[in-house]
Amino acid sequence: MRTFLILLILLAAWGAGLLAFANRVANSTPPPDPPQADAIVALTGASLIRLEAAEALLEEGLGRRLLISGVNRETTRKQMRATLITDKRASADRAFDCCVDLGFQAENTLGNARETAPWVARHRYRTLIVVTADYHMPRALLELHAAMPGVVLYPFPVATEAVDARRWWASPDQARRLVVEYCKYVVILLRNELLSFSPPRQPTHATPPAPANAVGPAS
């Protein structure tokens, strides 16, 4: 009986969390006046809408550079340019040629974070606009925050045809996608919480003492 009650409580908590997650997604919209940031990162997916939105932000001057993370390794820069820039606007050409970087290593959201972090560190960016699908944004922010704890992230969620967050329950495919996304979000949330309580790793070998005339790293 006790086991049944525990399972019932856990199921109720999971269901309440799913509804809260769906409501969060349904009420997430791109800010009418996006903030000025150092740079922009767009996380690839099935829809091009998020990439087009990120390219538009770059054209508006809301970031100095744009990283498109998770590009298919068989896609060339020329193909990506032709996909994103479908008209003859000179501003779009200039923005893509000078300020768009393509990342080919990421295969999932954790990979997006690991691909974005060194790019941000290399350019010494401190603020970043994150562009991805609205239902994917909560998990993306968790991974990016964990990889770059000192960087301020500005979410720019984009609605896609993959999930209508206001009527996700009306379609089996959309319901499955949202439920899977919520479960992944919970797993990452729990992982980050557990890691925050983990003691720091001890070095496997003692560090030899520095020579008396050694100069330490700049602080």
N, C-alpha and C positions, 0 to 999 in steps of 0.2 A: 504493500500500500504506500509506504513512504517513497519507494522508488518511482511509483506511478505519479505521485504528487510532484516529485522533483522534476520528472520529465515534463509534466504538464506546465509547471512554472517556467521551465526553460523554453518550451514551445511558445508559451504566451509572450515571454520576453523577446524571443526571436521574431515573432509576428509583429509585436509593437515596434521593434526596431526596424523591420522592413517597411512598415507604414511611414515611420518617421523619415526613413531614407528616401522613400518615394516622394514624400511631401517636400523634402529638401531639394530634390532634383527638379520637381515640378515648379518650384518657386525660384529656381536659379535662372537668371537671365543675364545677358551681357550688360554691363553698366552703360547707361546712355552717354556718359562722358568718361571713357577709359582713362586711367591714370597714365601719366608719363613715367616710363621706366627705362632702365638701362638697356634692356633687351627683351626679346620675345622668344618663347619656345612653343612650337606646335607639335602635338603628339599625333602621329599618323593613325589612321584607322580605315574602315571600309568606305567612309564618306570623304569627299574632297572639301566639304563645306568648311570644316575647321581650318584647312590649309588656306583656303581662299580668304577666310576671316583674318588669319594671321598675316597674310600678305597685305591685306588692306590696312591693317594696323601699322605695318612697317611703312607703307606708302604715306600714311598720315603723320609719320615722324614720331610715333609714340614709343619707339625703341630704336636703338642704333643698329642692331643686327637681329636677324631672325635665324634660329636653329630649327630645322625640320627634323625631328628625331624619329627613327624607326623606318627610314625609307627602304623600300625593297632593294636588295643588293644588285639586282639586275637593271634597275632604273638608272639611266644616265642623267646628268645635270641638264642636258639639252631636252630630254623627254620631260623632266619635271618642269622646266621652264615653259615648254609648250603646253603642258597640262594646266598650269596655273595662270599663264598670261595668254588669254584668248583674244585680246584686241590689240590695237596698235598704240596704246598709251605709252608715251615716252617715259613717263614717271614710273610706270610698272617695270619697264625694261631696266631703267637705271637702278631701281631698288633691288631687283633680283640680281643683277650683275655685280653690284658692289657689296651687298649686305646680307645675302642669304647663304647659310651654310647647311649642308646636308649631312645627316648622321645615318650611317648604314648598319650600325652594330646592334641597336636595340631590337629585341624580338617580343618584348612585353613591357608592362609598365615599370617594373623594377629596372629593366634594361634602359628605358627612357631616362629614368633618374640617374643611372650610372653613366649614361652618355652625356647628359646635360651638365652634371656637376663639374667635370674637368673643363668643359667649354666655358662655363661661367667663371671658374677659377682662373683660367688662362687669360680671360679678358678683364678680370677683376670687377665683375658686375656685382652690384649689391641688391638690385631690384629687378624683378622678372615678371612679365605678363605670361600667364600660362593659358594656352588655347587648346581645348579638347572638347569632346562631346559632353553635354550636361550630365548624363548619367555616369560618365567616367571620371568627372572632375574630383569627387571626394577622394577616391582612391589615388588618383594622380597626385593630389596635393599631399597626401600622407607620404607617398614614396619620395616626392621631391623635397619635402621638409626634412625627412630623415637623411637624405643625401646631402642637403645643403642647409643645415640648421641656421646659418647666419644670413641667409638670403631672404628678402621680403618677396612674397609671391602674391601677385594680383590675378585672381581667377577671371577668365573670360570664357564662360561656358557657352557652347554652341548647340542649339537644338538640332537633332538629326532625325532622319526618317526611321532609324533603327529602333528607337524607343520614344513613344509618346508618353511622357511621365505622368500626364494627367489622366490617361486612359490605358495604362500599361496592362491592367488586368483584363481588358477586353480582347486581347490577342494572345494566344498561347505562346507564340514566338517572342513577343515583347515581354510577356510575364516571365518566361524562362530567362531571357537576357537580363532583366532587372534583378531577378532573384539571384542569379549567378553572380552578378556584379556586387550585390549586397553581401553575399557570402564572402567574396574575395575581400571586400572592404573590411568586414569584421575580422578576418584572419590577419590582415595587415595591421589593423588597429591593435589587436591582441599581441602580435609580434613586437610592435613598437613599444607597447607598454611593458612587456617582459624584458626587452632589451634595456629599457630605462632603469630597471632595477638590478640588472646584471652588474657584478663587480668588474672593474676594468681588468683586462687581461694582463698578466705578468709576463715580462720578457722571458724567453726561454734561456737566454744566456745573459750573464752579468755584463753590463757595459763597462769596458775598461776605463780607468781614470784618464782624464785628458791631461796632456802635458802642461807644465806650468805656464808656458807661453801661448797656449791655445786660445783662440778667440771664439767665443760662443756665438750662436746664431743671433741675428738682430731681433730684438723683441718688438 
